[in-house]
Structure formats: structure tokens, C-alpha cells
Amino acid sequence: MGYLYYLGGSPCGEISLYAIYPGIANPFGKGLNDPTGQSYLFYDYVRVRNQLMAAADAKGHKFFWLFENTSHLKKDVQSTMSNLEPQGRKKLLQEYLGLVRIAQVPIAKTITTNRAGQKSSSGKLPVTYEGKEEYLFSRDIELLLGFPAGYTDYGGMSNSTRTALLVRSLSVDVVMEILSPLKDFFRRDN
């Protein structure tokens, strides 16, 4: 018996609640059902998942899949994705900032390539340092997503490039949590 794993997700910028409220992240979000939008890739994920599931079944293989997206979805989008549960990436921000920088919000919002989305509804930035408001650094985002500090610090990449890589990644903690039931499946008696 073999095993087949399919891990992925679709962009959330056009379906996240933070992308729908004007002035927060992307007020021009096309939603889930516009074929010209990036979030429409959700349907490609489902199509490929179904094909792989059928192929694994035909060969007698076990099939495991994971779909990652934001937990900040409109109800109609949540309904459409009902078989693919949204993940919760609620991290207490201060835990990752250390002692010098101070969190202005208890929980980090969904992180996108648009830094304006980091602002609270009152317009405050998420962090202060010596009394001055700041955006999250790449290092902060790495830690929030479960990566080691400096994980994307390679080849002189800019902060914005590093952030762009990170927001397109799967959260390590979320993947571990979702796949944790597999440890019992694969546990072998000695």
C-alpha cells in the first residue's frame, strides 16, 4: 500500500473579510466565483484533489490532503468551502516580539503583501518601538507562521520580498495541527 499527500491552498486576498472592507487590504476583491480572480484557483485545487483521490483509490493507496486558507471568510465563501475547513492562525503577537517591541493588538491579523492590512480598524499599526508605531518585520512574520527567525533572510532579499514569500506559505503550526492525527495512523507497534 502506498500513500499520496496533496498539500496546498488558494490565494485569500479576494475572499478574506479584510480584503472586502474598503481601506483595509483589497477593496477590489473579486470573490471566490470570478474566473478572472486569483481565489478562483480554489476550484482548481478541488478538481486536482478529486483526480488524485480517484487515482489513489484505484491503486489502493491511502490519500491525505490539506487545504490552507484564512479563517476570515464571508459566510457564503465558508459555505462553498464547507468541506475544506478554514484554518485559524491566531497567535498572541507579544509572544513573538521579545521584550523591546510592544504589541498594540493581542492577536495578529491575517498577513498579506499589502502592509496596510496590518493596521487595526482604528488605524494603529500592530507594534510600537520606543513609542513609535511600526509594521511587522519579516522576522515577526516568520515566527508567527512557525518558521525560525531569519528563515527567509537569504541572498539579500528585501523585507517586502521576504514577506511576499511568507504570506504565500503554509503555516507550520497549522500543518502540524491538521496532520497530527496521522501520527496515530502511522504509529507502528514495536
PEZIRA-V69776 format. One record per residue. RES is the residue in one letter. PSI is psi as a letter, one per 20 degrees, with the letter a starting at -180 (999 if undefined). OMEGA is omega as a letter, one per 40 degrees, with the letter a starting at -180 (* if undefined). NEAR is the number of other ideal C-beta (glycine too) atoms within 8 Angstrom. Layout:
BEGIN
RES&PSI&OMEGA&NEAR / RES&PSI&OMEGA&NEAR
END
This chain:
BEGIN
M&p&i&5 / G&r&a&8 / Y&q&i&8 / L&p&a&11 / Y&p&i&7 / Y&o&a&11 / L&p&i&8 / G&a&i&8 / G&r&i&9 / S&q&i&12 / P&q&a&9 / C&i&a&15 / G&h&a&14 / E&i&a&15 / I&i&i&14 / S&q&i&16 / L&h&i&8 / Y&i&i&13 / A&i&a&15 / I&h&i&9 / Y&p&a&8 / P&p&i&4 / G&i&a&5 / I&f&a&11 / A&f&a&11 / N&n&a&13 / P&i&a&9 / F&k&a&4 / G&p&a&13 / K&i&i&10 / G&a&a&10 / L&h&a&12 / N&j&i&6 / D&o&a&10 / P&i&i&5 / T&i&a&5 / G&q&a&11 / Q&h&a&9 / S&i&i&16 / Y&i&i&14 / L&i&i&9 / F&g&a&12 / Y&h&i&7 / D&h&i&9 / Y&g&a&12 / V&g&i&9 / R&g&a&8 / V&g&i&9 / R&g&a&11 / N&h&i&8 / Q&g&i&8 / L&h&i&12 / M&g&i&10 / A&g&i&8 / A&g&i&9 / A&g&i&12 / D&g&a&9 / A&h&a&6 / K&j&i&7 / G&k&i&6 / H&q&i&10 / K&q&a&8 / F&p&i&11 / F&p&i&10 / W&q&i&10 / L&p&i&12 / F&p&a&10 / E&p&i&11 / N&a&a&14 / T&q&i&11 / S&i&a&10 / H&m&a&10 / L&q&i&14 / K&q&a&8 / K&h&a&6 / D&h&i&6 / V&g&i&11 / Q&g&i&10 / S&g&i&7 / T&h&a&9 / M&k&a&14 / S&h&i&6 / N&i&a&3 / L&n&a&8 / E&p&i&4 / P&q&a&11 / Q&q&i&11 / G&o&a&6 / R&l&a&13 / K&o&a&7 / K&p&i&9 / L&o&a&8 / L&g&a&15 / Q&h&i&8 / E&h&a&6 / Y&i&a&9 / L&i&a&11 / G&a&a&5 / L&i&a&2 / V&g&i&5 / R&q&a&9 / I&p&i&8 / A&p&i&11 / Q&i&i&10 / V&q&a&10 / P&h&a&6 / I&p&i&8 / A&p&i&11 / K&r&i&11 / T&p&a&12 / I&p&i&12 / T&r&i&13 / T&i&i&8 / N&o&a&8 / R&h&a&7 / A&h&i&8 / G&i&i&13 / Q&i&a&10 / K&q&i&9 / S&r&a&10 / S&h&i&4 / S&j&i&4 / G&j&a&5 / K&q&i&9 / L&q&a&11 / P&i&a&15 / V&q&i&15 / T&q&i&11 / Y&o&a&9 / E&l&i&4 / G&i&a&4 / K&p&i&6 / E&q&i&7 / E&q&i&11 / Y&r&i&8 / L&q&i&11 / F&r&i&8 / S&g&i&11 / R&g&i&9 / D&g&a&12 / I&h&i&14 / E&g&a&14 / L&g&i&10 / L&h&a&13 / L&j&i&12 / G&j&i&9 / F&q&i&11 / P&q&i&5 / A&p&i&7 / G&j&a&7 / Y&h&a&7 / T&j&a&11 / D&n&a&8 / Y&p&i&4 / G&k&i&3 / G&k&i&3 / M&q&i&9 / S&r&i&6 / N&g&a&7 / S&h&i&7 / T&g&i&8 / R&g&i&13 / T&g&i&13 / A&g&i&9 / L&g&a&10 / L&g&a&14 / V&i&i&10 / R&j&a&6 / S&r&i&8 / L&q&i&9 / S&p&a&11 / V&g&a&9 / D&h&a&9 / V&g&i&13 / V&g&i&12 / M&g&a&9 / E&g&a&7 / I&h&a&8 / L&i&a&9 / S&h&i&7 / P&h&i&6 / L&h&a&8 / K&h&i&7 / D&h&i&6 / F&h&a&6 / F&i&a&6 / R&p&i&6 / R&q&i&4 / D&p&i&3 / N&999&*&2
END
